């Protein structure tokens, strides 16, 4: 049995539930950022626990409720990779993992904006989707609040190289398991576009998303977060 449920529709009630939930978490993080900053180590442990719970929920559902199908169940979707990178960061505090986790997390924006084969939040896989994508998308902000990390233009090559390595790997891996990781098989919005056009298009759009996302963080750091720090220190 594979994951074939009733999916949420674009701008339907289920979609608005996801968007509302994300905005509530974002509001809570901003509202409580001083508390989170003051208890950064505890916050890291709580976030690690949340991610581990999400991983258990997702893979437990795949194992016990569905057949563990290699084409669907492996941790090779970009947002699953992002969650594992973030978890590794929480245990190591390595800045390079912060950069990669932030960059990969931007893809959660696409999933929230246009949910593709996403089940409702009251389904275990739907709840897992909400947790992982919310954590992924807010991770860059979280890392700044807790550890003072900032994104700079010098970080972009690292992020783009890491994504390119992932992109090539998953493109070569998909045929081995008849997989659809990064949607190379079931192509959203473009139908049966040939790989010769689709693959370069995916890579270009992905690079653009990462660059724009990192530019947004740089802009926010200059005009919002630094002002916030001035207020906090005054």
N, C-alpha and C positions, 0 to 999 in steps of 0.2 A: 504493500500500500504506500503510495507516495502522497506528498502534500498537495492535495487538490481540494481546496475549500472555497467557500464564497469569499471573494476578495472585496476589500473596501473600494468604493468608486471615487474617482477624482472629484473633490469638493462635495462629496457626500457626507452623511452624518459621521461615519467612521473616520473619515479623513479629518474632519473638524475636531473629533475627540483627540486624535494624535497631535494636531497643531495646538490645541488648547493645553494639553498636558505638557508639551514642550515649553510653551510660553510661561506656564506656571512654574516649572522647574527653573527656567531662566530668571524669572522674577525673584524666586526664593534665593537663588545663588547671589544675585546682585544685592538683594535686601540684607542678606546675612553675610556679605563678603568679609566684613571686619571680624566676625566670629570665626568664619572659615579660615581666615588668614592667621588669627591668633592660635588656632588649634590645627595647624596644617598637618602635623603627623597623624593626629586622630582622624582628620578628614581623609587623608590618604588611605588609612586602614579601612574606613567605612566605604570609600569608593571601590577599593580592591574587593571588599566583600560583596558589594553590589554586582561588580563585573563577574566574579566567580559564581554568584547565584544565577546570573543571567546565562552564563555558559552551561551550568548544570541544567537549568530549565530548558534551554534550547536543545542540547544534545540528549538530555533525558527524554524529551518529547520525540526526537527523531528515532531514538533507540526503542522506546517502549510503545509509542503510539503509531509510528510509521516504521517501515523498513528503513534501515540505515543505508540509504542509497548513495553510493559514492558520487554520483553526478549532482547531488543536491546537498549532501550533509557535511561535506568537508569544510574546513575553515578558510576557504579561499575566495569567498566574496570579499570585496574590498573593505566593507564595514566590519566584517568578522576579523580581518587582519588588523584593522585599526584598534579594535577592542583588545586584541592580544598585545599589540604594541603598547597601548596605554597601560595595560596590566603590568607589563615588563617595566615600564617607566616607574610605576608606583613602588616597585620593589628595588629599583636601582637608582632612580633619580637622575639618570643620564640625560643630558640635554638633547643629544641627537635623537633619542627616542621621543622626547617632547616635540621636536620639530617634525618627525615622521608621523607621529600620532596625530598632531594637529593637521598636517597636510592631508592625510588619509581621511581624517574626520570630516573634511569638507564635503565628501561624497554623500554624507548623511543628509545634507541640504537637498540634494536632488531627490532622495527617497521621500523626504517629508513634503517637498513641493509637488511631486508627481509619484504617488505610491504605485509601485508596479508589483503585482502579485503579492500584495500585503493583506494578511487576514486581520479581522477585528482584534482590538486590544484585549477582549475577554478570552481570546484563545491563547494558550501558552506560547505559541510561536509569535503571536501578535504582541504579547507583553514583552517577550524577549526582544522583538524588533524595537519597541518603544524605548526600553532601557538602553540597549546598545547604541541606537542612533542618537538619543538625547545625550548620552555620555560622550559619544564621539564628537558631536557638533559643539558641545560646550567645553571640551577638554582644553583647547587653547586658552580660553578665558580662565578656566580653573587653574591651570598651571601658572598663569600670571598672578592670580590672586594669592595662591598658596606659596609660591617660590619666587615670585618676581621675574619669571622668565619673560623675555620679549622676543618677538619675531623681527628679524632684520633682513635686508636684501641679500646679505651673504648666506642666509639659510636656504634660499631658494634652490641653488644647485643640489644640495643634499636631498631636499625633498623631492625634486624632479628625478634625480638618479634613483632614489629608492622606489619611486612609483614606476619608473621605466623598467626596473628589474622585476617588480611584481607583474607588470603588464606583459612582458615577454614570457615570464614563467607560466602565467595562467593561460596565455594563448597557446603555448606548446603543450600544457598539461591537459586542457579540456578534451582533446581528441582521445586521450588514453582512457577516459572514464565516461565519454559522451556527456561531458559536463557543460554547464551554462554559466560558469563563473565569469563575472564581469559582463554577462549578457552578450557573449560572442556568438551564441547559438540562436537564442530567441531575441532578436534585435528589437529594442523598443523604438517606436515612432518611425522607423525607416523601412519596415517590412523586410523584403528580400534583397536588400542592397548587397552587392557583391563584397566579399571581404577586402578586395583590392581597394575599394573606396571606404568601406565601413571601418576597417582597422585604423588607417591613418586619421580618419575623422574622429574616432574615439580617443585616440592618443592626443590629438590637437585640442579637443574639447576638455579632456582631463587636465592637460597642462595648463590650459587657460583657467580652469576652475581653481587649481592649486595656486597659480600666480595671483589671481584676483582675490582669493581668500587670504593669502598672506599679505597682499597689499592692504586689504581691509584691516587686518590686525595692526599693521604698521601705522596706518592712518588713525585707527582708534587709540593706539598707544600714544601718539603725538597729541591728540586733541581731546581725549576723554580720560584715559587711565592716568596720565601724568597730572591732569587737573585734580583727579580724585586723590592722588597721593599728596598733592600740595595741601588739599583740604585736610587730609588725615594728619599731616605733620604740623599744621599750623595751630 
